[in-house]
Amino acid sequence: MNSGTKFKAIAAIMFGLALAGCGGGGGDDDDTPSNNPSSTPQSGAVSSGGAEYLTQTYQTGQSQAQQSEAATQKSTNPAVRELAQQVNNEITIINQQITNISQSSNVTVNNTLTNEQKVEINNLNSLSGAEFDRAYLRNLVTSVKRLLALTLQQAREGGDVQIRQNAAANVLLIQQRLAAAQETLCLLEPPQYLIGAFEDSLLEIELARIALQKATNDAVKQFAQTMIDEHTQLNTQITALAAQKGVTLPTELGPDKQEIATTISAFSGADFDKAYMDRNVLQHAEDIAKTTVVAEQSTDVEIKAFAAQTLPLLQEHFEQALTISASLQPSAVYQLGQSLVAELQLAQIAQTRSTDDQGRNFGQTIIQQNQASFTQLVQVAQQQNAQIPLVIPPGQVQAALQLLQTSGLNLQQIQSLINTQLSQSLQIAQSLQTSTEAGVGNVARVRVQALQNLDINAEQGADNGTDPTGVEGNDAAGGGAAGGTDDNGTSVSIDGGNESVVITQNE
């Protein structure tokens, strides 16, 4: 499965995602965040939990990188080699960031692989052919699941702001690394689709049970009950087919999905409703993408037919989640946090997909410009006993999908995609500068300043009087258009003002 195939699988999803907006709010007064040290996130000495995150992330990355390097040399499968190369690119960026954080914080990161990792690498290197490919992908899936769980936990509750920001920036990238590994494995080892689909349904059921207890919106509650009923029925069908294939299914959630459930359950009130529905939009988008690939390409006739049969149900769930999500109004902290995290995640992806230092530096600049905003927002969230969402809003996902599915982007292509998000973020921050929620107005003003400091259009277009980013009219009111082309000739034109996207396949 190459990036073009995967992109086609999610092309229809991008149309739907582009239609969902992100609301704003406002008020008259502002309460500045307290300077109480007990409520202020730490940015000095790194805690033991932060140091452990740095070490485990670095070691896990090194293990994945060594196995991926072997895959680029030994695998005869083009999809496996392509995935392995992308994993290496991502880990190079992330581990350099880990090194920079550890040095600035005077923390020693243990970069020696564990004995378990060394044994796993040695065992993999003893294999060849299709056996090597399957073992590499199974190792990668297991490793990335653990890494995602660790990253989600640190992004949600880490006490060191710089480390927490790094974790939040990595969430989407790691989730998509897992999805890509699972999709590729499903084609080489078809029963893996049943295992993954069963566990995805277990997560949907668990999230729905939490929603029935915590949701405040009737439509959200009704959707949750539907998820329980229909995903329970779906798992009954998967169980029957798995029995025919002699496949053992999981009996509980894996570490990554358990951490997703923990993350969503931490929200309350209207923010829980929005977080639950946003998670469902993205979860079903991922399920549709994977199921589409299996329905079109699986070599197992029965599993292929089952995947095709399942698609309409997943698409129906996706559309329902999209509609409900767009109708919900979360808190100002949620809105600011979601737009900020979206920028961090897009910037992190951009660094791993860039062909030059300019593109990577652009992504790093976005992350650096947001450090003060992130620090203040974490403080305000703590004071309000609120959570910062780690899932970017459905209406702002199209740029992330395009960045993820396209390799070899130059600076102008990256800017054209990310500027749409920056414009939307600026619009949200400006609308919340006078919010009455405690501390929100102050954070919003810091956000506005950071976004205006980026001023990509003016800076890059000054030399020739044009806007090389492809974004026209990208001012405080939002708007503008962005475009890009993937390495398979698929061109994407995004209208940030109208929240629409047009996809064409160039011949």
C-alpha positions in Angstrom: 0.0 0.0 0.0 1.6 3.3 -1.1 0.7 6.8 0.0 -1.4 7.3 -3.1 -3.6 4.3 -2.2 -4.0 5.5 1.3 -4.8 9.0 0.2 -7.6 7.8 -2.0 -9.0 5.8 0.8 -9.4 9.0 2.9 -10.3 11.4 0.1 -14.0 11.2 0.8 -13.4 11.6 4.5 -11.6 14.9 3.8 -14.7 16.3 2.1 -16.7 15.6 5.2 -14.1 16.8 7.7 -13.8 20.1 5.9 -17.4 20.9 6.5 -17.3 20.9 10.3 -16.5 24.3 11.8 -15.0 25.4 15.1 -16.9 27.8 17.2 -15.8 30.9 19.1 -17.0 32.8 22.1 -16.6 36.1 23.8 -17.6 38.3 26.7 -16.8 41.6 28.4 -14.2 41.0 31.2 -11.1 39.0 31.8 -9.5 37.5 34.9 -5.8 37.2 34.7 -4.3 33.9 35.7 -3.2 33.6 39.3 0.6 33.7 40.0 0.1 31.1 42.8 3.2 28.9 42.5 1.2 25.8 43.5 -1.0 26.1 40.5 1.7 27.1 38.0 3.0 24.4 35.8 6.7 23.9 36.2 9.2 24.8 33.5 12.5 24.5 35.5 13.7 21.2 36.9 12.3 18.2 35.2 10.2 15.8 37.3 11.0 12.1 37.4 8.0 11.4 35.3 9.2 13.9 32.7 12.7 12.4 32.6 11.2 8.9 32.3 9.1 10.1 29.3 12.2 11.5 27.6 14.2 8.3 28.1 11.4 5.9 27.1 10.5 8.0 24.0 14.2 8.1 23.0 14.8 4.4 23.5 11.6 3.4 21.8 12.5 5.6 18.9 16.0 4.2 18.6 14.6 0.6 18.6 12.0 1.5 15.9 14.7 3.3 13.9 17.1 0.3 13.9 14.4 -2.1 12.9 13.1 0.3 10.2 16.7 0.8 8.9 16.8 -3.0 8.5 13.5 -3.0 6.8 14.6 -0.4 4.2 17.5 -2.8 3.3 16.0 -6.2 3.7 12.3 -5.9 2.8 11.2 -6.8 -0.7 7.8 -5.1 -0.2 7.6 -1.5 -1.5 4.9 -0.5 1.0 7.0 -1.8 3.9 10.1 0.0 2.7 8.2 3.2 2.3 6.7 3.0 5.7 10.1 2.1 7.3 11.7 5.2 5.6 9.0 7.5 6.9 9.4 6.1 10.4 13.1 6.8 10.3 12.4 10.4 9.2 10.0 10.9 12.1 12.2 9.5 14.7 15.2 11.6 13.5 13.2 14.7 14.2 11.6 13.6 17.5 14.8 12.2 19.0 16.6 15.4 18.2 13.9 17.3 20.0 14.2 15.0 23.0 18.0 15.7 23.0 17.4 19.4 22.9 14.9 19.3 25.7 17.2 17.2 27.9 20.2 19.4 27.3 18.3 22.6 28.1 16.8 21.0 31.2 20.1 19.4 32.3 18.5 16.0 32.2 20.5 12.8 31.3 18.6 10.6 28.9 19.6 7.0 28.9 20.0 6.2 25.2 21.0 2.6 25.7 18.4 0.1 24.4 16.8 -2.2 26.9 17.7 -5.9 26.9 14.2 -6.7 25.5 14.7 -4.3 22.6 18.1 -5.7 21.8 16.7 -9.3 21.7 13.8 -8.1 19.5 16.2 -6.5 17.0 18.4 -9.6 16.9 15.4 -11.9 16.4 14.2 -9.7 13.6 17.5 -9.5 11.8 17.6 -13.3 11.7 14.5 -13.4 9.5 14.1 -12.7 5.8 11.4 -12.3 3.1 7.8 -12.2 4.0 8.5 -13.5 7.4 10.8 -10.5 8.1 8.1 -8.1 6.8 5.4 -9.5 9.1 7.6 -9.6 12.1 8.8 -6.0 11.5 5.2 -4.7 11.2 4.0 -6.7 14.3 7.0 -5.3 16.3 6.2 -1.8 15.1 2.5 -1.9 15.9 3.2 -3.2 19.5 6.0 -0.6 20.0 3.9 2.3 18.7 0.9 1.4 20.8 3.1 1.6 24.0 4.6 4.9 22.8 1.2 6.4 22.1 0.0 5.5 25.5 3.0 7.1 27.1 2.7 10.2 24.9 -1.0 10.6 25.7 -0.4 10.3 29.4 2.4 12.9 29.4 0.4 15.3 27.1 -2.6 15.1 29.4 -1.0 15.4 32.9 2.7 16.0 32.5 4.1 18.4 35.1 6.9 19.8 32.9 5.4 22.2 30.3 8.1 21.9 27.7 7.8 18.2 27.8 4.1 18.2 27.9 4.0 20.5 24.8 6.3 18.1 23.0 4.1 15.2 23.8 0.9 17.0 22.7 2.7 17.9 19.4 3.5 14.2 18.8 0.1 12.7 19.4 -1.3 12.8 15.9 2.0 11.9 14.3 2.3 8.7 16.4 -1.4 7.8 15.9 -0.9 7.9 12.2 2.3 5.9 12.4 0.3 3.2 14.2 -2.6 3.4 11.6 -0.1 3.1 8.7 1.6 0.1 10.3 -1.7 -1.6 11.0 -3.0 -1.0 7.5 0.1 -2.4 5.9 0.1 -5.4 8.3 -3.6 -6.1 7.4 -2.6 -6.6 3.8 0.3 -9.0 4.6 -1.6 -10.8 7.3 -5.3 -10.4 6.7 -6.6 -11.8 10.1 -4.9 -8.8 11.7 -7.8 -6.7 10.4 -10.3 -8.7 12.5 -8.1 -8.2 15.6 -7.8 -4.5 15.0 -11.5 -4.0 14.1 -12.6 -5.9 17.2 -10.4 -3.8 19.5 -11.6 -0.6 17.8 -15.2 -1.6 18.6 -14.2 -2.4 22.2 -12.9 1.2 22.4 -16.1 2.6 20.9 -18.2 0.6 23.4 -16.1 1.7 26.4 -16.2 5.4 25.3 -20.0 5.1 24.8 -20.4 3.7 28.3 -18.5 6.6 29.7 -20.6 9.0 27.6 -23.9 7.6 29.0 -22.6 8.5 32.5 -21.1 11.9 31.7 -22.7 13.4 28.6 -25.0 16.4 29.1 -26.4 16.6 25.5 -29.3 14.3 24.5 -28.0 13.8 21.0 -24.6 12.7 22.4 -26.3 10.2 24.7 -28.4 8.8 21.9 -25.3 8.4 19.7 -23.5 6.7 22.6 -26.3 4.1 23.0 -26.2 3.5 19.2 -22.4 2.9 19.5 -23.0 0.3 22.2 -25.7 -1.5 20.3 -24.2 -1.5 16.8 -20.5 -2.1 17.8 -21.6 -4.9 20.1 -23.4 -6.5 17.1 -20.4 -5.8 14.9 -18.1 -7.6 17.4 -20.4 -10.6 17.4 -19.9 -10.9 13.6 -16.2 -10.4 14.0 -16.1 -13.1 16.6 -17.8 -15.6 14.3 -15.5 -14.9 11.4 -12.4 -15.0 13.7 -13.5 -18.4 15.0 -13.6 -19.7 11.4 -10.1 -18.4 10.8 -8.7 -19.7 14.1 -7.9 -16.1 15.2 -7.7 -15.2 18.9 -9.3 -11.9 19.6 -8.3 -9.5 22.4 -10.3 -9.5 25.6 -9.5 -6.0 26.8 -8.3 -2.7 25.5 -4.6 -2.3 24.6 -2.5 0.3 26.4 -3.1 3.0 23.7 -6.8 2.6 23.6 -7.1 2.5 27.4 -5.2 5.8 27.5 -7.6 7.3 24.9 -10.5 6.3 27.1 -8.8 7.8 30.2 -8.1 11.0 28.3 -11.7 11.4 27.2 -13.2 10.6 30.6 -11.1 13.4 32.1 -13.4 16.0 30.5 -16.7 17.1 32.0 -19.8 19.0 31.0 -20.0 20.5 27.5 -16.3 19.8 27.0 -16.9 16.1 27.5 -19.6 16.1 24.9 -17.3 17.8 22.4 -14.3 15.7 23.2 -16.3 12.5 22.9 -17.8 13.5 19.6 -14.5 14.8 18.2 -12.8 11.5 19.1 -15.6 9.6 17.3 -15.2 11.6 14.2 -11.5 10.9 14.0 -11.8 7.3 15.2 -14.4 6.5 12.5 -12.3 8.3 9.9 -9.4 6.0 10.8 -11.7 2.9 10.7 -13.1 3.9 7.3 -9.6 4.4 5.9 -8.4 1.0 7.1 -11.5 -0.8 6.2 -11.5 0.7 2.7 -8.0 -0.6 2.1 -8.9 -4.1 3.3 -12.2 -4.1 1.3 -10.3 -3.2 -1.9 -7.0 -5.1 -1.5 -7.2 -7.9 1.0 -6.1 -11.3 -0.3 -8.6 -13.1 2.0 -11.9 -13.3 0.2 -14.1 -13.6 3.3 -12.3 -10.8 5.2 -12.4 -8.6 2.2 -16.2 -9.2 1.8 -16.7 -8.5 5.5 -14.8 -5.3 5.3 -16.9 -4.2 2.4 -20.0 -5.1 4.3 -18.9 -3.1 7.3 -18.1 0.1 5.4 -21.7 1.6 5.2 -22.1 1.2 9.0 -18.8 3.0 9.7 -19.7 5.7 7.2 -23.1 6.2 8.9 -21.4 6.5 12.3 -18.9 9.0 10.9 -21.6 11.2 9.4 -23.6 11.2 12.6 -20.6 12.0 14.7 -19.6 14.8 12.3 -23.1 16.4 12.5 -23.3 16.2 16.3 -19.8 17.5 16.8 -20.5 20.6 14.7 -23.5 21.4 16.8 -21.7 21.5 20.1 -20.2 24.6 21.9 -17.4 23.8 24.3 -15.7 26.1 26.7 -13.2 28.8 25.7 -10.4 26.8 27.2 -11.3 23.9 25.0 -11.5 26.1 21.9 -8.2 27.8 22.5 -6.5 24.5 23.4 -7.8 22.6 20.4 -6.6 25.3 18.0 -3.2 25.5 19.7 -2.7 21.8 19.7 -3.7 21.7 16.0 -0.9 24.1 15.2 1.6 22.1 17.2 0.6 18.8 15.6 0.6 20.2 12.1 4.0 21.8 12.7 5.4 18.5 14.0 4.1 16.7 11.0 5.5 19.4 8.7 9.0 18.9 10.1 8.9 15.2 9.3 7.6 15.7 5.7 9.8 18.6 4.7 12.5 18.3 2.0 14.6 21.2 3.3 15.7 23.0 6.4 13.4 25.9 5.6 10.3 23.8 5.9 11.6 22.1 9.1 12.6 25.5 10.6 9.1 26.8 9.8 7.5 24.0 11.8 9.9 24.6 14.6 9.2 28.3 14.6 5.5 27.6 15.1 6.2 25.4 18.1 8.5 27.9 19.7 6.1 30.8 19.1 3.4 28.8 21.0 5.5 28.0 24.1 4.2 31.0 26.2 0.6 30.4 25.1 0.8 26.7 26.0 2.3 27.4 29.4 -0.4 29.9 30.2 -3.2 27.8 28.9 -2.0 24.8 31.0 -2.2 27.1 34.0 -5.7 28.4 33.2 -6.9 24.8 32.6 -5.6 23.7 35.9 -7.3 26.6 37.7 -10.6 25.8 36.0 -10.1 22.0 36.5 -10.4 21.7 32.8 -8.6 19.6 30.2 -6.8 20.6 27.0 -8.0 18.5 24.0 -5.5 16.4 22.2 -7.7 15.8 19.1 -7.7 18.5 16.5 -11.2 19.7 15.4 -12.8 18.0 12.5 -13.0 21.2 10.5 -9.2 21.6 10.7 -8.1 18.1 9.9 -7.8 18.4 6.1 -4.4 20.0 6.2 -3.1 17.3 8.6 -4.3 14.5 6.4 -2.7 16.1 3.4 0.6 16.6 5.2 0.5 13.1 6.5 -0.1 11.5 3.1 2.4 13.6 1.1 6.2 13.3 1.3 8.8 15.7 -0.1 7.0 19.0 0.7 8.9 22.2 0.2 8.5 25.3 2.4 5.8 26.9 0.2 3.7 23.8 0.1 3.9 23.5 3.9 3.0 27.1 4.5 0.0 26.9 2.1 -1.4 24.1 4.2 -0.6 25.3 7.7 -1.6 28.9 7.0 -5.3 27.9 6.8 -5.0 26.5 10.3 -3.1 29.6 11.5 -5.9 31.8 10.1 -8.6 29.9 11.9 -6.6 29.9 15.1 -6.2 33.7 14.9 -9.9 34.1 14.4 -10.7 32.0 17.5 -8.1 33.8 19.6 -9.4 37.2 18.6 -13.0 36.3 19.4 -11.9 35.2 22.9 -9.8 38.2 23.9 -12.7 39.6 26.0 -13.9 36.2 27.3 -15.3 36.2 30.9 -13.8 32.8 31.6 -11.0 33.2 34.2 -7.7 33.8 32.5 -8.9 33.0 29.0 -8.8 36.6 27.7 -5.1 36.9 28.7 -4.2 33.7 27.0 -6.2 34.7 23.9 -4.2 37.9 23.7 -0.9 36.1 24.0 -2.1 33.7 21.2 -3.1 36.6 19.0 0.4 38.2 19.4 2.2 34.9 18.7 0.1 34.3 15.6 0.6 37.8 14.3 4.4 37.4 14.9 4.4 34.6 12.4 3.0 36.9 9.7 4.0 34.4 7.1 2.3 36.1 4.1 3.9 39.6 4.6 7.4 38.1 5.4 7.5 35.7 2.5 5.8 37.8 -0.2 7.7 41.0 0.4 10.3 40.3 -2.2 8.1 39.8 -5.3 4.8 41.4 -4.2 3.1 38.0 -4.3 2.0 35.5 -1.7 4.1 32.3 -2.3 2.1 30.5 0.3 -0.9 30.2 -1.9 -3.1 31.8 0.7 -4.9 35.0 -0.4 -6.5 37.4 2.0 -5.3 35.5 5.0 -6.0 38.2 7.5 -7.5 38.5 10.9 -10.9 37.5 9.6 -9.7 34.2 8.4 -10.4 33.2 4.8 -8.0 32.5 2.0 -7.2 29.5 0.0 -4.5 26.9 0.1 -3.4 24.2 -2.2 -0.9 21.4 -2.6 -0.2 18.3 -4.7 0.8 14.9 -3.4 3.4 12.7 -4.9 0.8 10.8 -6.9 -0.6 13.8 -8.7 -3.6 14.5 -6.4 -4.1 18.2 -6.0 -6.0 19.7 -3.1 -7.4 23.2 -2.9 -8.6 24.3 0.5 -10.8 27.3 1.1 -10.2 28.3 4.7 -12.9 30.9 4.7 -15.7 28.6 3.4 -14.4 25.5 5.2 -14.4 23.5 1.9 -12.0 21.3 0.1 -11.8 20.3 -3.6 -9.8 17.2 -4.5 -8.9 16.3 -8.1 -6.8 13.5 -9.5 -4.4 14.7 -12.1 -3.9 12.4 -15.0 
